[in-house]
Amino acid sequence: VQLQASGGGLVQAGDSLRLACAASDRTLSSYVMGWFRQAPGKEREFVAAITSGGNPKYAVSVEGRFTISRDANKNMVYLQMDSLKPEDTANYYCAGAKFHRTVIRAALYDYWGQGTLVTVSS
């Protein structure tokens, strides 16, 4: 299974971006799908996750600004990011975990896509 993340870019504070993650097949349709991010010099951190049933969970730092969703028919997961802040600047990674509930620990995720860079200027 391969995951391909896209949608990153350079935006100004307050702008929006939508990240997309494409899975190569339906294997991950029953998995929890998550987004993580890693800023330069920092550890990878949890951003959001969604169960196969559509239940989301967010990091406190993004709750109310980011929305995770998935389209099982298209094998896609999305992260809508609104009201972006400079501290949201990071490489964003999508990942899949064989759980039925949302998980926030990166070590529990089995599949990872490559990062897509989001840069938010002030």
Salt bridges, closest charged atoms under 4 A:
GLU45 OE2 - ARG37 NE 2.56
ASP88 OD1 - ARG37 NH1 2.90
ASP88 OD2 - ARG65 NH1 2.75
